[in-house]
Amino acid sequence: MDRSSKRTRRSPASSAESLLAQIDARMAGEKAADTVATGYPSLDRVLGGGFRRQDLVVLGGDVGSGKSALALGVALRAAAGGVPTMYLSGEMSPERVLERALALEGRASIDQLRQGQLDDQTRARVGAAAVKHRDLPLTVRPLSGLAPEETTSALDVVPHRPQLVIIDSLQLMASPRHSARLEERVALSLRRLKALALERNTIVLALSQLSHHRAERPDPRPRLDDLGGVGAVKQHADVVLLIYREEMYRPGQGVEGATELIVAKNRNGSPGFVDLFFYPQWLRFVDMLDAD
């Protein structure tokens, strides 16, 4: 029998031993090499430490729920932890995204930044945020015109290979194939993005609208089926996160800012939810149990 056959036959045992070594390392308190923390401890606990490489994560929410703010918060926290991150925005220029980042980190409103109406304390926080961002491994690029296969090319031009790629949003990606229906275009994009996560050993976090959501139903909490995409989200996404803010649907009944982040799908664990709090004036989410 040739050597290559022997190597192939031994490889499952070698892989199992490698996995066992990783488990032992985690038991000793070491961080999993394939895991990227979201920066929101309650969410990381539900996800077994955070997002995993080769995973496609979909973050859905209604218009105005704060999808982009939460995704940017994850991007900033991951980059602050040394994770090379790319943020592709279809709604804002890179300058506008960075302006939001300064507002988020400096706890200042966009209006205050635009008008220069900052007190000394806020100006100091914004200045510190600007200095911090200068050295972060965070790249912001426009999404406009990029089809999923062109996203791969975009990853090749940054200094560090991104371990986290954020797409804002699925509906704004150029279609990989001209299709009559938005649902079909979203499904095609999802398949390509999952392939990208596997090929590049990276995490892809894609934002999505709730195209099938009905606010008038008895329980307006978003569900998997609200994402549409002819079932592609259920099939291809490894993790699905859905934002629910009761104040948007039942004014006066919920605590303003209280946010339920629903883990509607978790391929490697159980579904669940975590409690966040949203400061709309700063476009900032914080963890209710581990506030920063």
Secondary structure, 3 states (H helix, E strand, C coil): CCHHHHHHHHHHHHHHHHHHHHHHHHHCCCCCCCEECCCCHHHHHHCCCCEECCCEEEEECCCCCCHHHHHHHHHHHHHHCCCCEEEEECCCCHHHHHHHHHHHHHCCCHHHHHHCCCCHHHHHHHHHHHHHHHCCCEEEEECCCCCHHHHHHHHCCCCCCCCEEEEECHHHCCCCCCCCCHHHHHHHHHHHHHHHHHHHCCEEEEEECCCCCCCCCCCCCCCHHHHCHHHHHHHHCCEEEEEECHHHCCCCCCCCCEEEEEEEEECCCCCEEEEEEEECCCCEEEECCCCC
